[in-house]
Amino acid sequence: MVRSLPLDVQNNIKSLLKFGHPYSSIIERVPGVKKSTINEHKRRWFSNMRPIKSGRKFEITATTKPYIRRSVITGFQARIKKHKPFLEAIHMKKRLTWANDHKDWTKDDWRRMVFSDETKINVWGSDGVKYYRKRPDDKLRFHHLDLTVKGGGGSVMMWGCITYNSPGYACRIYDGTMKKEDYVQ
């Protein structure tokens, strides 16, 4: 049950609610009123009122509206570019022969293996999500892909390994890539 308040206090709460003030602002402006009291009055007077939106406002500038409208009308949809390693035919052939050579290995054979890998950590830019637009019935084209090439400026190269027993060390590579001489060190 709503506690009876003086009429001027009720009108004050009503006008503040009508202009969209948050509860914290109403509590500051009307002394001695609790959040539950404001909520009950709001429920009684403005039962069909939409809740106040909070957070950052989504704004689209006047210059981008025509581009968005035209994209929607023509049926373009945003898609994420696929990451594809830049492999030539010889690379694919070597991968397949390696897999065929090792397909019959036992668990003991795999225990003797050391798996290692290098990775590039970008200092500038990002390898994150990149979008493109196309119609749903269009084919995937070259400019829809995000081709990746390892190495390059503005990055740090790291190397690490893992064995059957435990993970190995992680090392920073200063001269670009790991060579067979570096593994012996």
N, C-alpha and C positions, 0 to 999 in steps of 0.2 A: 504494500500500500504506500502511495506517495505521501510523504510527510507534508503537512500543510505549510506552505510558505506564504509570506505576504505577497499581495498581488503585484506590487512593483518589482519584487525579486523574480517572480514567475515570468513577468513580461520581459525583464532583462535577459533571463535565460533563453526565453523563446526567440528574442531578436538575435541573440548571439548564435544560437543554433541555426536560425534561418539563413544567416550570412556565412555559414560554414566554418565557424570557429571551432578548433579542436577542444576537447574536454580540458586539457591542461590550461588553455587560455581562459576558458570560462571559469575554472576554479580560481585562477588568479584575479579575475575581474569581479567575481561575486564571492565575497568572503563568507565562510561558514557553510558552503555547499560542497557536498561530496560527489564523487563520480557516479555512484549508484543513483543519487537523486536526479542528476542531469540525465542519466540513462532512462529512468522512469518517465521523466517529463518528455524526453524525445520520443519515447515509444507511444506516449499518449497523444502528443500533438502532431508528430511527423512519422506516422507508422509506415507510410509509403515512400519516405525520403531515401534516396540513394546514399550509400556510405561515401564518406569523403575519401577521395583517392590520395594516397600518400606516395612518397618517393619522387625520383627525378621525373620531370615531365618529358614525354617523348615528343620531339619537335622535328618536323620536316620543313626545310626551307622552301621558299617559293621557287627557287631555281631547280630543285630536285623533283618537285611534284610532276612536271610534264614527263620526265624520263621514267618515273615509276609508273605513271598512268599508261604510257606507251608500251612499256614492258609487259604490263598486265593484259592490255588489249591484244597484243600480238601473241600472247601465250608463252612468253619466256618464263622460265622457272630458275631459281638459284640452285646451283649444284656445287658440291665440293669437288675440287680437282683430285684426281686419283694420283697417288704417288707411285711412280714406276722407276725402278733402277734402270740406268742407261746401259742395257746389255746388248752386245752385238752377237751375231750368230756363233762365233767361236766361243764366247763366254757360255752360252747356253749348252753348247756341245760338251764343253769341259765339265760343267755341272752334272750333266746327265751321265757321263762316263764315270765320274767320281761316285755318284749314287749307285750305279750298277756294280762297281767294283766292291763296294762296302755293304751291299744288301744282305749278304750271308754271314756277316760277322756275328760272333757270340758275345755274351755279356763280358767275358774276360778280355776279349779283344778291345772292347770299348773302354774298359777300365784303364788301359794303357794310354788312351788318347788325352791330349790337352787341347781344349777348345779355346781359341783366342779371337779377339775382335778389336778393331779400332773404331772409334766414333768421333765425329766432328761436333763440337759444341759451338754454336754461333755466338760471336760477340756482337755483331751488327746484324739486324734483320731477324727474321724468324722462319722456321720451317713449319710454321703452324698452318691453320686452315686457310685455303684460298678458294674463292668462289668464282664461278662463271655462270653465264646465263645461256639457256638454249630452250627451244620449243620441245615439248615432250616427244614428238615424233621425229625430231632431227637425229641424225647419226652422231656418234661421238667423234670429234675431229681433233686434230693435232693441238690446236690452241686451247682445247678443253683440258688438256693434261698438264700436270706440273712435273716436268722432268727434273730429276735430281742427279747431281754429280757430286761425289765426295771430294773433300779437300777445298782449297781456295783460301783467299784472304779473309781476314776478319773472323777467324775462328781458332779454337784450341783443339788439338788432336789428343785423344786419350787412348790408351791401350790397356786391356785387361785380359785375364784368362781364368778358366775354371777347369778343375780336374774332377775325377770321380770322388776323391776324398774331401776336397774343400775348394773354395774360391782362391784364386791366386792374387797377385799384386795388381794394383792399378798404377799406371805410369803416364806421365805427360810426355808426348813426343814433340821434340823441338824442331826436327828437320823435315817434317812432312808425313812420312809413312814408315812403317816397320819393314826392315829388310831381313833376310835370313841371317846376316851377321849380327844383327841386334838381338835375335833370339838367343844366341850363344852367350852373350854377355851376362 
